[in-house]
């Protein structure tokens, strides 16, 4: 190939490379977004992210979402408590016990004797609720109320032999309730931990 032909070939390759570079530059050129459009885009995206963080999904949301029943934690707590107590009734009715009387007896099976004020604090019961409840249990022969010898202003409640015998009759109740709730031991322990945490905060 003559020098003239070689020079012509090199010029042709150079023009070809220049054309490819110009095409790539034109195709990849970024068109600036107007400032107003950019601000509107960022605002809309931020709103979408906030909505998803609140509802857990990309559904429409408004300022009254906090008043929707499905967004309330207190509601399932209330329903669970009500339904669990309802499940206790067929287990306690044969012994003429209410759920509240049952939890009082649970404390006394453990403590044997306890100050009435301390009992109320432990069960989150005020004196207006606890006093008639203890009178009822006393009339059934399960407990005995008496003034403390050291300070007669303090009233103690003590479990009786009849109350102790009741423990034996009710020993299958916790197992029956566990079957109703259907939680694994680890799940039950975690639920108890979370409920105790809530109680410590709102007490």
C-alpha positions in Angstrom: 0.0 0.0 0.0 1.4 3.4 -1.0 2.0 6.2 1.5 -0.9 8.1 -0.1 -3.3 5.2 0.4 -2.1 4.7 4.0 -2.7 8.5 4.8 -6.2 8.3 3.3 -7.1 5.3 5.3 -5.9 6.9 8.6 -8.0 10.1 7.8 -11.0 7.9 7.2 -10.6 6.1 10.6 -10.1 9.4 12.4 -13.4 10.8 11.0 -15.2 7.5 11.9 -14.0 7.7 15.5 -15.0 11.4 15.7 -18.6 10.5 14.5 -19.0 7.7 17.1 -17.8 10.0 19.9 -20.2 12.7 18.9 -23.1 10.2 18.8 -22.4 8.9 22.3 -22.0 12.4 23.7 -25.4 13.4 22.3 -27.2 10.2 23.4 -25.9 10.4 27.0 -26.4 14.1 27.5 -28.5 14.8 30.6 -31.3 17.3 30.2 -31.5 19.6 33.2 -34.8 19.3 35.3 -36.4 22.7 36.1 -36.0 23.6 39.8 -39.7 23.8 40.5 -40.3 20.3 39.0 -37.4 18.9 41.0 -38.8 20.4 44.3 -42.2 18.9 43.5 -40.7 15.5 42.8 -38.8 15.4 46.1 -41.8 16.5 48.1 -44.0 13.8 46.5 -41.4 11.1 47.1 -41.0 12.2 50.8 -44.7 12.1 51.3 -44.9 8.5 49.9 -42.1 7.4 52.1 -43.7 8.9 55.2 -47.0 7.2 54.4 -45.4 3.8 54.0 -43.5 4.2 57.3 -46.8 5.0 59.1 -49.1 2.4 57.5 -46.6 -0.2 56.5 -47.8 -0.1 52.9 -48.4 2.4 50.1 -52.1 2.9 50.7 -53.7 6.3 50.8 -53.4 8.1 54.2 -54.8 11.2 55.8 -54.5 13.2 59.0 -57.2 11.0 60.7 -55.3 7.7 60.4 -54.5 7.8 64.1 -58.3 7.5 64.8 -58.8 4.3 62.7 -59.6 1.3 64.7 -57.2 -1.0 62.9 -54.3 1.4 63.9 -55.0 1.1 67.6 -52.9 -1.0 69.9 -55.3 -0.6 72.8 -58.2 -2.3 70.9 -56.7 -5.8 70.5 -55.4 -5.6 74.1 -58.9 -4.8 75.3 -60.5 -7.6 73.2 -58.0 -10.2 74.2 -58.4 -9.4 77.9 -62.2 -9.6 77.6 -62.2 -12.8 75.6 -59.6 -14.5 77.9 -61.7 -13.7 81.0 -64.8 -15.1 79.1 -62.9 -18.4 78.6 -62.3 -18.6 82.4 -66.0 -18.6 83.2 -66.8 -22.3 82.4 -63.8 -23.3 84.4 -64.5 -21.2 87.5 -68.3 -21.2 87.5 -68.5 -24.8 89.1 -66.6 -23.3 92.1 -68.7 -20.2 92.2 -65.7 -18.0 91.6 -65.3 -14.9 89.4 -62.0 -14.2 87.6 -61.2 -11.4 90.0 -61.8 -13.7 93.0 -59.6 -16.3 91.3 -56.6 -14.0 91.0 -57.0 -12.9 94.6 -56.8 -16.6 95.6 -53.7 -17.0 93.4 -51.9 -14.4 95.4 -53.0 -15.9 98.7 -52.0 -19.4 97.6 -48.5 -18.0 97.2 -48.3 -15.5 100.1 -50.7 -17.1 102.7 -51.2 -13.7 104.4 -51.0 -10.3 102.9 -51.9 -6.7 103.7 -55.1 -5.6 102.0 -53.5 -2.4 100.6 -50.5 -4.4 99.2 -52.9 -6.9 97.7 -54.8 -4.1 95.9 -51.6 -2.6 94.5 -50.4 -6.0 93.3 -53.7 -6.7 91.5 -54.4 -3.1 90.3 -57.6 -3.1 92.3 -58.9 -0.1 94.3 -60.4 -0.5 97.8 -63.9 0.0 96.4 -63.5 -3.1 94.3 -61.4 -5.2 96.6 -63.3 -4.8 99.9 -66.6 -6.4 98.7 -64.6 -9.0 96.8 -62.8 -10.1 100.0 -66.0 -10.0 102.0 -67.5 -12.5 99.4 -64.5 -14.8 99.7 -64.6 -14.6 103.4 -68.3 -15.6 103.4 -67.4 -18.7 101.4 -64.8 -19.6 104.0 -61.7 -19.2 101.7 -60.1 -16.3 103.5 -60.1 -14.5 106.8 -59.7 -10.8 107.4 -58.2 -9.4 110.6 -56.6 -6.3 111.9 -52.8 -6.3 112.3 -51.7 -6.7 115.9 -48.9 -4.1 115.5 -51.2 -1.5 113.8 -54.9 -1.9 113.8 -55.2 0.6 111.0 -53.8 -2.1 108.7 -56.0 -4.9 107.6 -54.6 -8.3 106.7 -56.2 -11.1 104.8 -55.2 -14.8 105.4 -56.0 -17.9 103.5 -57.9 -20.6 105.3 -57.7 -24.4 105.1 -60.8 -24.4 102.8 -59.0 -21.9 100.6 -56.0 -24.2 100.4 -58.2 -27.1 99.4 -59.6 -24.9 96.6 -56.1 -24.8 95.1 -56.1 -28.5 94.5 -59.5 -28.4 92.9 -58.4 -25.6 90.5 -54.9 -26.9 89.6 -56.0 -27.9 86.0 -57.3 -24.4 85.2 -54.0 -22.9 83.9 -53.4 -25.9 81.6 -56.9 -25.6 80.2 -56.4 -21.9 79.5 -53.0 -22.5 77.8 -54.8 -24.7 75.3 -57.3 -21.9 74.6 -54.6 -19.3 73.9 -52.4 -21.6 71.7 -49.0 -19.8 72.2 -45.6 -21.5 72.1 -43.7 -21.2 75.4 -41.3 -18.6 73.9 -44.2 -16.6 72.5 -46.0 -16.6 75.8 -42.8 -15.5 77.6 -42.3 -12.6 75.1 -45.9 -11.5 75.4 -45.6 -11.5 79.2 -42.4 -9.4 78.9 -44.1 -6.8 76.6 -47.2 -6.6 78.8 -45.1 -6.1 81.9 -43.2 -3.3 80.1 -46.5 -1.6 79.3 -47.7 -1.9 82.9 -44.5 -0.4 84.3 -44.9 2.6 82.0 -48.6 3.3 82.5 -48.8 2.4 86.2 
